[in-house]
């Protein structure tokens, strides 16, 4: 077969042209995906979440791992949602991304309040004592908190490690402790707690059991987030939920939150 010029088509040139078109298509697709990611990042940051979908003061273990690019033109389309009292719609969008719902927004709405959580066993960002790890007695550390917002009906506590298995290349968040429906008037938990406050329910950790499991990092220094949530109602019996199931049940009911971060590296 000959072309209009009378020359036979060069199969090598034809293949090279095809590969160039495929590469151009991949580049365009990559650009669109990057623009979409930048748009989602801008939307989350506008809504008060960081680039990984964690609300400030609640779960910032991935903060600082991403670089924010130039904001694309369509990012601003979602901003009027909060201003026009359409926060539930924005929460639905965030829910589709697997995020907890936002606090209510609009006239008369109550902003998310910060709970202050402490431990007499270790200072914020400091090393957790060996006693509370797998290399020690593996008992829960003492915790106390204040600033639970008025109107709270229950509390939930989640302890997890976002640096698993290696802080240099984290691939998952390992869950160490899940509690929910703690009475709102509870002001803390004692060391090595064996009797939980009346009404408290337990979820399962990533060892597939209830109760506290202490830090036991296989390599490097890991961070451990003790996250407390104030809820506007008790959640009731969820069985023995995982962290993900508990967060799903909490969606739309969080009115306050706080966290304490400790670190540990095996000796």
VONUNU-549356 format. One line per 4 residues: number of its first residue (from 0); their letters; for each residue y, z, x of C-alpha. Coordinates in nm, 3 decimals, decimal comma, always signed. Layout:
N
NUM) a) Y Z X  ...;
//
This chain:
267
0) xxxx) +0,000 +0,000 +0,000  +0,346 -0,091 +0,130  +0,688 +0,050 +0,054  +0,988 -0,154 -0,065;
4) xxxx) +1,084 -0,211 +0,299  +0,745 -0,369 +0,362  +0,626 -0,085 +0,585  +0,314 +0,114 +0,532;
8) xxxx) +0,391 +0,486 +0,466  +0,332 +0,711 +0,764  +0,090 +0,983 +0,648  +0,215 +1,224 +0,918;
12) xxxx) +0,576 +1,181 +0,813  +0,474 +1,213 +0,448  +0,290 +1,539 +0,522  +0,585 +1,669 +0,726;
16) xxxx) +0,824 +1,593 +0,440  +0,596 +1,772 +0,197  +0,583 +2,078 +0,422  +0,962 +2,076 +0,452;
20) xxxx) +0,996 +2,075 +0,073  +0,746 +2,362 +0,046  +0,937 +2,561 +0,309  +1,265 +2,498 +0,126;
24) xxxx) +1,105 +2,617 -0,199  +0,979 +2,935 -0,028  +1,326 +3,000 +0,114  +1,485 +2,961 -0,228;
28) xxxx) +1,225 +3,191 -0,387  +1,274 +3,449 -0,113  +1,651 +3,437 -0,161  +1,615 +3,485 -0,536;
32) xxxx) +1,384 +3,781 -0,488  +1,623 +3,938 -0,239  +1,915 +3,883 -0,474  +1,715 +4,038 -0,758;
36) xxxx) +1,629 +4,341 -0,541  +1,994 +4,382 -0,442  +2,089 +4,363 -0,808  +1,838 +4,630 -0,909;
40) xxxx) +1,958 +4,847 -0,618  +2,318 +4,811 -0,730  +2,225 +4,897 -1,089  +2,037 +5,211 -0,981;
44) xxxx) +2,316 +5,328 -0,753  +2,570 +5,272 -1,030  +2,350 +5,482 -1,259  +2,332 +5,764 -1,004;
48) xxxx) +1,998 +5,678 -0,845  +1,935 +5,579 -0,487  +1,791 +5,243 -0,380  +1,436 +5,362 -0,439;
52) xxxx) +1,499 +5,486 -0,792  +1,530 +5,859 -0,717  +1,809 +6,054 -0,874  +2,036 +6,245 -0,629;
56) xxxx) +1,926 +6,599 -0,563  +1,584 +6,537 -0,710  +1,366 +6,315 -0,500  +1,552 +6,150 -0,210;
60) xxxx) +1,261 +6,124 +0,030  +1,301 +5,750 +0,061  +1,679 +5,761 +0,094  +1,804 +5,579 +0,401;
64) xxxx) +1,500 +5,351 +0,427  +1,676 +5,050 +0,274  +1,988 +4,854 +0,359  +2,219 +4,763 +0,078;
68) xxxx) +2,326 +4,401 +0,084  +2,618 +4,236 -0,085  +2,620 +4,311 -0,455  +2,527 +3,999 -0,656;
72) xxxx) +2,744 +3,880 -0,941  +2,504 +3,987 -1,217  +2,481 +4,352 -1,109  +2,789 +4,443 -1,308;
76) xxxx) +2,638 +4,323 -1,634  +2,461 +4,658 -1,680  +2,757 +4,882 -1,602  +2,909 +4,881 -1,951;
80) xxxx) +2,587 +5,032 -2,089  +2,680 +5,384 -1,984  +3,045 +5,342 -2,081  +2,951 +5,219 -2,430;
84) xxxx) +2,705 +5,500 -2,497  +2,399 +5,281 -2,444  +2,236 +5,515 -2,195  +1,904 +5,508 -2,389;
88) xxxx) +1,881 +5,134 -2,325  +1,951 +5,189 -1,955  +1,689 +5,466 -1,954  +1,443 +5,221 -2,109;
92) xxxx) +1,517 +4,974 -1,829  +1,467 +5,243 -1,566  +1,155 +5,359 -1,747  +1,012 +5,011 -1,705;
96) xxxx) +1,060 +5,058 -1,332  +0,860 +5,382 -1,344  +1,164 +5,612 -1,314  +1,247 +5,930 -1,505;
100) xxxx) +1,506 +5,877 -1,776  +1,870 +5,942 -1,705  +2,059 +6,235 -1,848  +2,251 +6,150 -2,164;
104) xxxx) +2,582 +5,976 -2,109  +2,880 +5,920 -2,330  +3,130 +6,136 -2,520  +3,012 +6,493 -2,556;
108) xxxx) +2,706 +6,441 -2,336  +2,596 +6,702 -2,088  +2,577 +6,595 -1,724  +2,267 +6,670 -1,521;
112) xxxx) +2,306 +7,020 -1,376  +2,192 +7,127 -1,032  +1,947 +7,412 -0,994  +1,950 +7,601 -0,664;
116) xxxx) +1,601 +7,671 -0,532  +1,534 +7,893 -0,230  +1,249 +8,054 -0,036  +1,275 +8,371 +0,175;
120) xxxx) +0,993 +8,227 +0,387  +1,185 +7,927 +0,526  +1,535 +7,783 +0,526  +1,617 +7,440 +0,383;
124) xxxx) +1,500 +7,159 +0,614  +1,325 +7,420 +0,835  +0,957 +7,448 +0,924  +0,723 +7,602 +0,670;
128) xxxx) +0,536 +7,900 +0,823  +0,170 +7,842 +0,916  +0,058 +8,100 +0,658  +0,141 +7,856 +0,378;
132) xxxx) -0,046 +7,559 +0,531  -0,405 +7,446 +0,579  -0,394 +7,591 +0,930  -0,323 +7,936 +0,788;
136) xxxx) -0,412 +8,112 +0,466  -0,302 +7,814 +0,255  -0,123 +8,030 -0,003  +0,189 +7,931 -0,194;
140) xxxx) +0,526 +8,038 -0,050  +0,761 +8,264 -0,243  +1,023 +8,071 -0,441  +1,333 +8,174 -0,633;
144) xxxx) +1,598 +7,977 -0,817  +1,919 +8,010 -1,012  +2,150 +7,782 -1,204  +1,904 +7,688 -1,477;
148) xxxx) +2,128 +7,525 -1,740  +2,181 +7,685 -2,082  +1,963 +7,525 -2,343  +1,664 +7,497 -2,111;
152) xxxx) +1,339 +7,564 -2,292  +1,091 +7,515 -2,008  +1,066 +7,440 -1,636  +0,841 +7,213 -1,430;
156) xxxx) +0,764 +7,235 -1,059  +0,632 +6,953 -0,841  +0,562 +6,983 -0,468  +0,490 +6,664 -0,278;
160) xxxx) +0,497 +6,496 +0,063  +0,653 +6,148 +0,076  +0,559 +6,092 +0,442  +0,184 +6,047 +0,403;
164) xxxx) -0,008 +5,960 +0,598  +0,228 +5,894 +0,893  +0,605 +5,959 +0,881  +0,655 +5,658 +1,108;
168) xxxx) +0,492 +5,434 +0,846  +0,463 +5,621 +0,515  +0,246 +5,453 +0,254  +0,221 +5,710 -0,025;
172) xxxx) +0,345 +6,039 -0,164  +0,084 +6,314 -0,152  +0,109 +6,569 -0,434  +0,048 +6,934 -0,344;
176) xxxx) +0,130 +7,131 -0,660  +0,205 +7,057 -1,026  +0,321 +7,321 -1,276  +0,489 +7,276 -1,612;
180) xxxx) +0,599 +7,472 -1,918  +0,710 +7,764 -1,705  +0,932 +7,985 -1,926  +1,299 +7,893 -1,880;
184) xxxx) +1,389 +8,254 -1,803  +1,153 +8,257 -1,502  +1,355 +8,316 -1,185  +1,090 +8,237 -0,928;
188) xxxx) +0,731 +8,270 -0,814  +0,593 +8,531 -0,575  +0,407 +8,455 -0,255  +0,041 +8,364 -0,303;
192) xxxx) +0,091 +8,359 -0,677  -0,234 +8,422 -0,861  -0,105 +8,502 -1,210  +0,142 +8,245 -1,334;
196) xxxx) +0,409 +8,337 -1,591  +0,281 +8,346 -1,948  +0,267 +8,001 -2,102  +0,269 +7,813 -1,771;
200) xxxx) +0,036 +7,514 -1,753  -0,108 +7,343 -1,445  -0,150 +6,982 -1,343  -0,374 +6,838 -1,075;
204) xxxx) -0,272 +6,765 -0,718  -0,401 +6,485 -0,501  -0,706 +6,691 -0,407  -0,798 +6,648 -0,776;
208) xxxx) -0,771 +7,017 -0,851  -0,518 +7,253 -0,998  -0,327 +7,505 -0,791  -0,134 +7,491 -0,467;
212) xxxx) -0,252 +7,298 -0,164  -0,050 +7,362 +0,150  +0,082 +7,118 +0,408  -0,192 +6,956 +0,614;
216) xxxx) -0,036 +6,650 +0,779  -0,277 +6,431 +0,979  -0,005 +6,315 +1,219  +0,362 +6,382 +1,287;
220) xxxx) +0,614 +6,608 +1,113  +0,615 +6,568 +0,736  +0,868 +6,675 +0,475  +0,766 +6,876 +0,169;
224) xxxx) +0,979 +6,862 -0,144  +0,973 +7,158 -0,385  +1,131 +7,004 -0,697  +1,223 +7,207 -1,003;
228) xxxx) +1,315 +7,049 -1,337  +1,475 +7,213 -1,642  +1,358 +7,066 -1,973  +1,510 +7,078 -2,319;
232) xxxx) +1,171 +7,156 -2,475  +0,821 +7,265 -2,374  +0,581 +6,977 -2,321  +0,277 +7,138 -2,476;
236) xxxx) -0,080 +7,098 -2,362  -0,110 +6,777 -2,159  -0,453 +6,866 -2,031  -0,441 +6,863 -1,653;
240) xxxx) -0,182 +6,590 -1,589  -0,115 +6,418 -1,261  +0,238 +6,405 -1,125  +0,286 +6,057 -1,273;
244) xxxx) +0,165 +6,169 -1,616  +0,391 +6,473 -1,607  +0,695 +6,265 -1,512  +0,617 +6,032 -1,801;
248) xxxx) +0,601 +6,325 -2,043  +0,927 +6,464 -1,902  +1,119 +6,140 -1,954  +1,429 +6,199 -2,164;
252) xxxx) +1,395 +6,580 -2,154  +1,530 +6,670 -1,807  +1,866 +6,848 -1,826  +1,875 +7,007 -1,480;
256) xxxx) +1,702 +6,972 -1,146  +1,699 +7,103 -0,791  +1,494 +7,086 -0,476  +1,408 +7,263 -0,155;
260) xxxx) +1,279 +7,071 +0,147  +1,059 +7,217 +0,418  +0,883 +7,049 +0,708  +0,555 +7,095 +0,894;
264) xxx) +0,367 +6,950 +1,188  +0,021 +7,064 +1,293  +0,013 +7,280 +1,604;
//
